């Protein structure tokens, strides 16, 4: 067995940290105030920009707000994502194009 089991962002420690952050934030997105169990544990200051895993640098964000923040931080265009009341991502409804019936020049 590998000595690295349970370490890193998918490890047991990180799962406990995420759970603590979600409990602390009362399962509420810090950005839009949506209450949901579908949350991301977000670094307020990204680790890539010098942020840490300290509790005061972690926040709960719903999937939509996390995607928006990540897009803003990475400067990469990501399709707009919407969430239902439970925080599940859903496709936005596209308006239907109206068919033009004939050309009425009266």
GUTOR-668889 format. One record per residue: residue number from 1; x, y, z of N, C-alpha, C in turn. Coordinates in nm, 4 decimals. Last residue first. Example, Ala and Ser with C-alpha at 12.3 -4.5 7.8 and 13.67 -1.06 7.14 Angstrom:
REM GUTOR-668889
@resi=2&n.u=1.2850&n.v=-0.2250&n.w=0.7080&ca.u=1.3670&ca.v=-0.1060&ca.w=0.7140&c.u=1.2900&c.v=0.0030&c.w=0.7870;
@resi=1&n.u=1.3190&n.v=-0.5690&n.w=0.7800&ca.u=1.2300&ca.v=-0.4500&ca.w=0.7800&c.u=1.3200&c.v=-0.3300&c.w=0.7800;
This chain:
REM GUTOR-668889
@resi=106&n.u=-4.8129&n.v=4.4990&n.w=-4.6765&ca.u=-4.9466&ca.v=4.5508&ca.w=-4.7103&c.u=-4.9427&c.v=4.6960&c.w=-4.7461;
@resi=105&n.u=-4.6208&n.v=4.2632&n.w=-4.6895&ca.u=-4.5983&ca.v=4.4016&ca.w=-4.7250&c.u=-4.7317&c.v=4.4627&c.w=-4.7685;
@resi=104&n.u=-4.5272&n.v=3.9951&n.w=-4.5223&ca.u=-4.6487&ca.v=4.0738&ca.w=-4.5415&c.u=-4.6137&c.v=4.2207&c.w=-4.5633;
@resi=103&n.u=-4.3990&n.v=3.7120&n.w=-4.6039&ca.u=-4.3493&ca.v=3.8471&ca.w=-4.5998&c.u=-4.4668&c.v=3.9383&c.w=-4.6275;
@resi=102&n.u=-4.4284&n.v=3.4125&n.w=-4.4045&ca.u=-4.4459&ca.v=3.4949&ca.w=-4.5240&c.u=-4.3870&c.v=3.6343&c.w=-4.5059;
@resi=101&n.u=-4.3672&n.v=3.4065&n.w=-4.0833&ca.u=-4.4658&ca.v=3.3521&ca.w=-4.1767&c.u=-4.4849&c.v=3.4493&c.w=-4.2919;
@resi=100&n.u=-4.0831&n.v=3.3272&n.w=-3.9139&ca.u=-4.1454&ca.v=3.4352&ca.w=-3.9883&c.u=-4.2395&c.v=3.3728&c.w=-4.0914;
@resi=99&n.u=-4.0725&n.v=3.1812&n.w=-3.6008&ca.u=-4.0706&ca.v=3.1602&ca.w=-3.7457&c.u=-4.1431&c.v=3.2756&c.w=-3.8112;
@resi=98&n.u=-3.8681&n.v=3.2790&n.w=-3.3307&ca.u=-3.9997&ca.v=3.2805&ca.w=-3.3952&c.u=-3.9826&c.v=3.2610&c.w=-3.5446;
@resi=97&n.u=-3.6645&n.v=3.0758&n.w=-3.1330&ca.u=-3.6736&ca.v=3.1734&ca.w=-3.2413&c.u=-3.8115&c.v=3.1639&c.w=-3.3033;
@resi=96&n.u=-3.6791&n.v=3.0466&n.w=-2.7793&ca.u=-3.7067&ca.v=2.9912&ca.w=-2.9121&c.u=-3.7134&c.v=3.1041&c.w=-3.0142;
@resi=95&n.u=-3.4152&n.v=3.0947&n.w=-2.5450&ca.u=-3.5412&ca.v=3.1403&ca.w=-2.6061&c.u=-3.5561&c.v=3.0823&c.w=-2.7459;
@resi=94&n.u=-3.2937&n.v=2.8289&n.w=-2.3473&ca.u=-3.2675&ca.v=2.9206&ca.w=-2.4578&c.u=-3.4003&c.v=2.9648&c.w=-2.5171;
@resi=93&n.u=-3.2396&n.v=2.7879&n.w=-2.0113&ca.u=-3.3390&ca.v=2.7717&ca.w=-2.1168&c.u=-3.3110&c.v=2.8763&c.w=-2.2238;
@resi=92&n.u=-2.9294&n.v=2.6543&n.w=-1.8927&ca.u=-3.0229&ca.v=2.7657&ca.w=-1.9078&c.u=-3.1179&c.v=2.7402&c.w=-2.0240;
@resi=91&n.u=-2.9027&n.v=2.3455&n.w=-1.7222&ca.u=-2.8793&ca.v=2.4196&ca.w=-1.8465&c.u=-2.9772&c.v=2.5364&c.w=-1.8536;
@resi=90&n.u=-2.7939&n.v=2.3298&n.w=-1.3827&ca.u=-2.8946&ca.v=2.3066&ca.w=-1.4857&c.u=-2.8581&c.v=2.3904&c.w=-1.6082;
@resi=89&n.u=-2.6428&n.v=2.1925&n.w=-1.0915&ca.u=-2.6310&ca.v=2.2688&ca.w=-1.2160&c.u=-2.7398&c.v=2.2294&c.w=-1.3154;
@resi=88&n.u=-2.8025&n.v=2.2142&n.w=-0.7760&ca.u=-2.7618&ca.v=2.1280&ca.w=-0.8863&c.u=-2.7499&c.v=2.2116&c.w=-1.0132;
@resi=87&n.u=-2.9057&n.v=2.3605&n.w=-0.5674&ca.u=-2.7646&ca.v=2.3785&ca.w=-0.5998&c.u=-2.7145&c.v=2.2906&c.w=-0.7118;
@resi=86&n.u=-3.1721&n.v=2.3521&n.w=-0.5272&ca.u=-3.0921&ca.v=2.2589&ca.w=-0.4483&c.u=-2.9435&c.v=2.2692&c.w=-0.4787;
@resi=85&n.u=-3.2799&n.v=2.5253&n.w=-0.7116&ca.u=-3.2884&ca.v=2.5627&ca.w=-0.5703&c.u=-3.2073&c.v=2.4711&c.w=-0.4796;
@resi=84&n.u=-3.0297&n.v=2.4987&n.w=-0.9764&ca.u=-3.1666&ca.v=2.4971&ca.w=-0.9261&c.u=-3.1649&c.v=2.5291&c.w=-0.7768;
@resi=83&n.u=-2.7989&n.v=2.7151&n.w=-1.1419&ca.u=-2.8277&ca.v=2.6099&ca.w=-1.0444&c.u=-2.9745&c.v=2.6167&c.w=-1.0055;
@resi=82&n.u=-2.6172&n.v=2.7709&n.w=-1.4462&ca.u=-2.7248&ca.v=2.8040&ca.w=-1.3547&c.u=-2.7454&c.v=2.6868&c.w=-1.2598;
@resi=81&n.u=-2.3366&n.v=2.9006&n.w=-1.6107&ca.u=-2.3983&ca.v=2.7861&ca.w=-1.5450&c.u=-2.5048&c.v=2.8366&c.w=-1.4478;
@resi=80&n.u=-2.1953&n.v=3.0020&n.w=-1.9172&ca.u=-2.2709&ca.v=3.0388&ca.w=-1.7977&c.u=-2.3412&c.v=2.9160&c.w=-1.7419;
@resi=79&n.u=-1.8856&n.v=2.8536&n.w=-2.0207&ca.u=-2.0280&ca.v=2.8795&ca.w=-2.0425&c.u=-2.0991&c.v=2.9097&c.w=-1.9115;
@resi=78&n.u=-1.5927&n.v=3.0395&n.w=-1.9660&ca.u=-1.6648&ca.v=2.9161&ca.w=-1.9352&c.u=-1.8126&c.v=2.9455&c.w=-1.9597;
@resi=77&n.u=-1.2943&n.v=3.1775&n.w=-2.0596&ca.u=-1.4393&ca.v=3.1851&ca.w=-2.0805&c.u=-1.5012&c.v=3.0474&c.w=-2.0611;
@resi=76&n.u=-1.0564&n.v=3.2560&n.w=-1.8192&ca.u=-1.0959&ca.v=3.1638&ca.w=-1.9250&c.u=-1.2471&c.v=3.1711&c.w=-1.9380;
@resi=75&n.u=-0.9437&n.v=3.3843&n.w=-1.6029&ca.u=-0.9601&ca.v=3.4605&ca.w=-1.7264&c.u=-0.9915&c.v=3.3703&c.w=-1.8450;
@resi=74&n.u=-0.9274&n.v=3.2767&n.w=-1.3532&ca.u=-0.8462&ca.v=3.2144&ca.w=-1.4579&c.u=-0.8513&c.v=3.2892&c.w=-1.5905;
@resi=73&n.u=-1.1008&n.v=3.4322&n.w=-1.1978&ca.u=-0.9604&ca.v=3.4164&ca.w=-1.1572&c.u=-0.8727&c.v=3.3632&c.w=-1.2694;
@resi=72&n.u=-1.3438&n.v=3.4044&n.w=-1.3320&ca.u=-1.2857&ca.v=3.5374&ca.w=-1.3145&c.u=-1.1364&c.v=3.5279&c.w=-1.2823;
@resi=71&n.u=-1.3816&n.v=3.1298&n.w=-1.3036&ca.u=-1.3695&ca.v=3.1885&ca.w=-1.4374&c.u=-1.3023&c.v=3.3247&c.w=-1.4290;
@resi=70&n.u=-1.4087&n.v=3.1126&n.w=-1.0263&ca.u=-1.2974&ca.v=3.0432&ca.w=-1.0929&c.u=-1.2737&c.v=3.1012&c.w=-1.2320;
@resi=69&n.u=-1.6458&n.v=3.2586&n.w=-0.9923&ca.u=-1.5209&ca.v=3.3042&ca.w=-0.9295&c.u=-1.4007&c.v=3.2412&c.w=-0.9981;
@resi=68&n.u=-1.8238&n.v=3.0949&n.w=-1.1356&ca.u=-1.8047&ca.v=3.2350&ca.w=-1.1738&c.u=-1.6727&c.v=3.2873&c.w=-1.1181;
@resi=67&n.u=-1.8053&n.v=2.8565&n.w=-0.9907&ca.u=-1.7687&ca.v=2.8584&ca.w=-1.1329&c.u=-1.7421&c.v=3.0008&c.w=-1.1799;
@resi=66&n.u=-1.9023&n.v=2.9424&n.w=-0.7425&ca.u=-1.7651&ca.v=2.8935&ca.w=-0.7524&c.u=-1.7176&c.v=2.8954&c.w=-0.8978;
@resi=65&n.u=-2.1653&n.v=3.0039&n.w=-0.8081&ca.u=-2.0766&ca.v=3.1118&ca.w=-0.7648&c.u=-1.9303&c.v=3.0694&c.w=-0.7727;
@resi=64&n.u=-2.2547&n.v=2.7393&n.w=-0.8775&ca.u=-2.2604&ca.v=2.8507&ca.w=-0.9727&c.u=-2.1626&c.v=2.9613&c.w=-0.9338;
@resi=63&n.u=-2.2174&n.v=2.5895&n.w=-0.6421&ca.u=-2.1488&ca.v=2.5517&ca.w=-0.7653&c.u=-2.1445&c.v=2.6675&c.w=-0.8640;
@resi=62&n.u=-2.1679&n.v=2.8055&n.w=-0.3568&ca.u=-2.2485&ca.v=2.7131&ca.w=-0.4363&c.u=-2.1750&c.v=2.6889&c.w=-0.5685;
@resi=61&n.u=-1.9013&n.v=2.8082&n.w=-0.1214&ca.u=-1.9651&ca.v=2.8688&ca.w=-0.2371&c.u=-2.0501&c.v=2.7643&c.w=-0.3072;
@resi=60&n.u=-1.7511&n.v=2.8703&n.w=0.1862&ca.u=-1.8457&ca.v=2.7849&ca.w=0.1142&c.u=-1.9055&c.v=2.8657&c.w=0.0000;
@resi=59&n.u=-1.3998&n.v=2.9400&n.w=0.2263&ca.u=-1.5405&ca.v=2.9767&ca.w=0.2306&c.u=-1.6235&c.v=2.8758&c.w=0.1534;
@resi=58&n.u=-1.0846&n.v=3.0128&n.w=0.3743&ca.u=-1.1759&ca.v=2.9165&ca.w=0.3125&c.u=-1.3196&c.v=2.9622&c.w=0.3291;
@resi=57&n.u=-0.9189&n.v=3.1631&n.w=0.5229&ca.u=-0.9040&ca.v=3.1769&ca.w=0.3776&c.u=-0.9963&c.v=3.0802&c.w=0.3030;
@resi=56&n.u=-0.9551&n.v=3.0938&n.w=0.7830&ca.u=-1.0000&ca.v=3.2280&ca.w=0.7455&c.u=-0.9801&c.v=3.2568&c.w=0.5968;
@resi=55&n.u=-0.8374&n.v=2.8390&n.w=0.7926&ca.u=-0.9831&ca.v=2.8501&ca.w=0.7944&c.u=-1.0319&c.v=2.9886&c.w=0.7520;
@resi=54&n.u=-0.5682&n.v=2.7932&n.w=0.5617&ca.u=-0.6183&ca.v=2.8401&ca.w=0.6906&c.u=-0.7690&c.v=2.8616&c.w=0.6820;
@resi=53&n.u=-0.4419&n.v=2.7196&n.w=0.3339&ca.u=-0.5548&ca.v=2.6361&ca.w=0.3727&c.u=-0.6083&c.v=2.6755&c.w=0.5103;
@resi=52&n.u=-0.3602&n.v=3.0295&n.w=0.1572&ca.u=-0.3313&ca.v=2.9118&ca.w=0.2397&c.u=-0.4583&c.v=2.8309&c.w=0.2642;
@resi=51&n.u=-0.2351&n.v=3.2054&n.w=-0.1357&ca.u=-0.3325&ca.v=3.1754&ca.w=-0.0314&c.u=-0.2982&c.v=3.0468&c.w=0.0420;
@resi=50&n.u=-0.0707&n.v=3.2555&n.w=-0.3530&ca.u=-0.0156&ca.v=3.2718&ca.w=-0.2186&c.u=-0.1121&c.v=3.2465&c.w=-0.1047;
@resi=49&n.u=-0.1949&n.v=3.1928&n.w=-0.5827&ca.u=-0.1595&ca.v=3.3342&ca.w=-0.5650&c.u=-0.1128&c.v=3.3617&c.w=-0.4224;
@resi=48&n.u=-0.2574&n.v=2.9296&n.w=-0.5635&ca.u=-0.1643&ca.v=2.9670&ca.w=-0.6697&c.u=-0.1193&c.v=3.1135&c.w=-0.6594;
@resi=47&n.u=-0.4549&n.v=2.9361&n.w=-0.3725&ca.u=-0.3245&ca.v=2.8843&ca.w=-0.3329&c.u=-0.2189&c.v=2.9259&c.w=-0.4359;
@resi=46&n.u=-0.6573&n.v=3.2339&n.w=-0.3843&ca.u=-0.6153&ca.v=3.1037&ca.w=-0.4379&c.u=-0.4742&c.v=3.0650&c.w=-0.3914;
@resi=45&n.u=-0.8327&n.v=3.3573&n.w=-0.1258&ca.u=-0.7119&ca.v=3.3887&ca.w=-0.2027&c.u=-0.6586&c.v=3.2548&c.w=-0.2525;
@resi=44&n.u=-1.0417&n.v=3.1758&n.w=-0.0677&ca.u=-1.0697&ca.v=3.3155&ca.w=-0.0966&c.u=-0.9532&c.v=3.3744&c.w=-0.1762;
@resi=43&n.u=-1.0986&n.v=2.8601&n.w=-0.1791&ca.u=-0.9930&ca.v=2.9437&ca.w=-0.1232&c.u=-1.0221&c.v=3.0880&c.w=-0.1635;
@resi=42&n.u=-1.4003&n.v=2.6822&n.w=-0.1110&ca.u=-1.3223&ca.v=2.7716&ca.w=-0.1960&c.u=-1.2149&c.v=2.8452&c.w=-0.1165;
@resi=41&n.u=-1.5733&n.v=2.4048&n.w=-0.1364&ca.u=-1.4903&ca.v=2.4707&ca.w=-0.0360&c.u=-1.3867&c.v=2.5516&c.w=-0.1139;
@resi=40&n.u=-1.8959&n.v=2.4042&n.w=-0.2759&ca.u=-1.7521&ca.v=2.3895&ca.w=-0.2976&c.u=-1.6822&c.v=2.4617&c.w=-0.1838;
@resi=39&n.u=-2.2097&n.v=2.2325&n.w=-0.2275&ca.u=-2.1160&ca.v=2.3419&ca.w=-0.2085&c.u=-1.9746&c.v=2.3034&c.w=-0.2482;
@resi=38&n.u=-2.4973&n.v=2.1314&n.w=-0.1895&ca.u=-2.4104&ca.v=2.1237&ca.w=-0.3080&c.u=-2.3156&c.v=2.2425&c.w=-0.3068;
@resi=37&n.u=-2.6714&n.v=2.1837&n.w=0.0059&ca.u=-2.5652&ca.v=2.0884&ca.w=0.0408&c.u=-2.4668&c.v=2.0726&c.w=-0.0744;
@resi=36&n.u=-2.7693&n.v=2.5280&n.w=0.0618&ca.u=-2.7659&ca.v=2.4041&ca.w=-0.0163&c.u=-2.6577&c.v=2.3119&c.w=0.0374;
@resi=35&n.u=-2.8858&n.v=2.8473&n.w=0.0459&ca.u=-2.8633&ca.v=2.7384&ca.w=0.1406&c.u=-2.8755&c.v=2.6083&c.w=0.0630;
@resi=34&n.u=-2.7430&n.v=3.1332&n.w=-0.0946&ca.u=-2.8226&ca.v=3.0141&ca.w=-0.1185&c.u=-2.7858&c.v=2.9077&c.w=-0.0149;
@resi=33&n.u=-2.5875&n.v=3.3651&n.w=-0.0803&ca.u=-2.6693&ca.v=3.3279&ca.w=0.0366&c.u=-2.7646&c.v=3.2116&c.w=0.0124;
@resi=32&n.u=-2.3971&n.v=3.4293&n.w=-0.2659&ca.u=-2.5373&ca.v=3.4572&ca.w=-0.3007&c.u=-2.6364&c.v=3.4201&c.w=-0.1903;
@resi=31&n.u=-2.1467&n.v=3.3926&n.w=-0.1205&ca.u=-2.1643&ca.v=3.4941&ca.w=-0.2240&c.u=-2.3117&c.v=3.5305&c.w=-0.2443;
@resi=30&n.u=-2.1472&n.v=3.1852&n.w=0.0572&ca.u=-2.1038&ca.v=3.3157&ca.w=0.1074&c.u=-2.1260&c.v=3.4274&c.w=0.0062;
@resi=29&n.u=-2.4056&n.v=2.9592&n.w=0.0799&ca.u=-2.3078&ca.v=3.0186&ca.w=-0.0108&c.u=-2.2745&c.v=3.1583&c.w=0.0394;
@resi=28&n.u=-2.4416&n.v=2.7614&n.w=0.3638&ca.u=-2.4875&ca.v=2.8793&ca.w=0.2922&c.u=-2.3749&c.v=2.9328&c.w=0.2056;
@resi=27&n.u=-2.4014&n.v=2.5770&n.w=0.5676&ca.u=-2.4408&ca.v=2.5294&ca.w=0.4344&c.u=-2.4998&c.v=2.6425&c.w=0.3498;
@resi=26&n.u=-2.2884&n.v=2.7262&n.w=0.7788&ca.u=-2.4274&ca.v=2.6811&ca.w=0.7872&c.u=-2.4843&c.v=2.6448&c.w=0.6505;
@resi=25&n.u=-2.0244&n.v=2.7738&n.w=0.7931&ca.u=-2.1013&ca.v=2.8639&ca.w=0.7073&c.u=-2.2489&c.v=2.8265&c.w=0.7006;
@resi=24&n.u=-1.9518&n.v=2.5579&n.w=0.9558&ca.u=-1.9292&ca.v=2.6953&ca.w=1.0023&c.u=-2.0166&c.v=2.7940&c.w=0.9249;
@resi=23&n.u=-2.0103&n.v=2.3437&n.w=0.7803&ca.u=-2.0830&ca.v=2.3592&ca.w=0.9073&c.u=-2.0722&c.v=2.5030&c.w=0.9580;
@resi=22&n.u=-1.8215&n.v=2.3969&n.w=0.5769&ca.u=-1.9646&ca.v=2.3921&ca.w=0.5451&c.u=-2.0496&c.v=2.4110&c.w=0.6711;
@resi=21&n.u=-1.5833&n.v=2.3770&n.w=0.7299&ca.u=-1.6177&ca.v=2.5027&ca.w=0.6621&c.u=-1.7666&c.v=2.5067&c.w=0.6298;
@resi=20&n.u=-1.5941&n.v=2.1054&n.w=0.8119&ca.u=-1.5908&ca.v=2.2118&ca.w=0.9120&c.u=-1.6352&c.v=2.3451&c.w=0.8508;
@resi=19&n.u=-1.5823&n.v=1.9800&n.w=0.5614&ca.u=-1.7008&ca.v=1.9632&ca.w=0.6457&c.u=-1.7080&c.v=2.0726&c.w=0.7513;
@resi=18&n.u=-1.3226&n.v=2.0566&n.w=0.4822&ca.u=-1.4399&ca.v=2.0969&ca.w=0.4038&c.u=-1.5661&c.v=2.0899&c.w=0.4894;
@resi=17&n.u=-1.1743&n.v=1.9231&n.w=0.6835&ca.u=-1.1666&ca.v=2.0684&ca.w=0.6713&c.u=-1.2891&c.v=2.1201&c.w=0.5965;
@resi=16&n.u=-1.2356&n.v=1.6581&n.w=0.6219&ca.u=-1.2740&ca.v=1.7128&ca.w=0.7530&c.u=-1.2727&c.v=1.8653&c.w=0.7502;
@resi=15&n.u=-1.1213&n.v=1.6392&n.w=0.3674&ca.u=-1.2660&ca.v=1.6169&ca.w=0.3821&c.u=-1.3154&c.v=1.6736&c.w=0.5159;
@resi=14&n.u=-0.8518&n.v=1.6786&n.w=0.4344&ca.u=-0.9213&ca.v=1.7806&ca.w=0.3556&c.u=-1.0730&c.v=1.7640&c.w=0.3647;
@resi=13&n.u=-0.8043&n.v=1.4391&n.w=0.5776&ca.u=-0.7888&ca.v=1.5697&ca.w=0.6432&c.u=-0.8669&c.v=1.6773&c.w=0.5671;
@resi=12&n.u=-0.8499&n.v=1.2402&n.w=0.3779&ca.u=-0.9339&ca.v=1.2469&ca.w=0.4971&c.u=-0.9264&c.v=1.3839&c.w=0.5653;
@resi=11&n.u=-0.7991&n.v=1.3729&n.w=0.0409&ca.u=-0.7726&ca.v=1.2923&ca.w=0.1595&c.u=-0.8659&c.v=1.3207&c.w=0.2756;
@resi=10&n.u=-0.8008&n.v=1.5245&n.w=-0.1772&ca.u=-0.9046&ca.v=1.4218&ca.w=-0.1701&c.u=-0.8942&c.v=1.3395&c.w=-0.0438;
@resi=9&n.u=-0.5833&n.v=1.6936&n.w=-0.1443&ca.u=-0.7169&ca.v=1.7537&ca.w=-0.1455&c.u=-0.8278&c.v=1.6492&c.w=-0.1400;
@resi=8&n.u=-0.3599&n.v=1.4954&n.w=0.0688&ca.u=-0.3925&ca.v=1.5815&ca.w=-0.0445&c.u=-0.5361&c.v=1.6294&c.w=-0.0381;
@resi=7&n.u=-0.4128&n.v=1.1557&n.w=0.1827&ca.u=-0.3489&ca.v=1.2864&ca.w=0.1873&c.u=-0.3892&c.v=1.3671&c.w=0.0653;
@resi=6&n.u=-0.5010&n.v=0.8954&n.w=0.1709&ca.u=-0.5724&ca.v=0.9867&ca.w=0.2589&c.u=-0.5105&c.v=1.1243&c.w=0.2685;
@resi=5&n.u=-0.1880&n.v=0.7438&n.w=0.1154&ca.u=-0.3333&ca.v=0.7295&ca.w=0.1187&c.u=-0.3943&c.v=0.8307&c.w=0.2153;
@resi=4&n.u=0.0858&n.v=0.7393&n.w=0.0874&ca.u=0.0181&ca.v=0.8660&ca.w=0.0658&c.u=-0.1331&c.v=0.8591&c.w=0.0736;
@resi=3&n.u=0.2067&n.v=0.4960&n.w=0.1001&ca.u=0.2065&ca.v=0.5731&ca.w=0.2233&c.u=0.1309&c.v=0.7036&c.w=0.2099;
@resi=2&n.u=0.0397&n.v=0.2283&n.w=-0.0648&ca.u=0.1113&ca.v=0.3544&ca.w=-0.0715&c.u=0.0999&c.v=0.4281&c.w=0.0613;
@resi=1&n.u=0.0835&n.v=-0.1185&n.w=0.0000&ca.u=0.0000&ca.v=0.0000&ca.w=0.0000&c.u=0.0876&c.v=0.1244&c.w=0.0000;
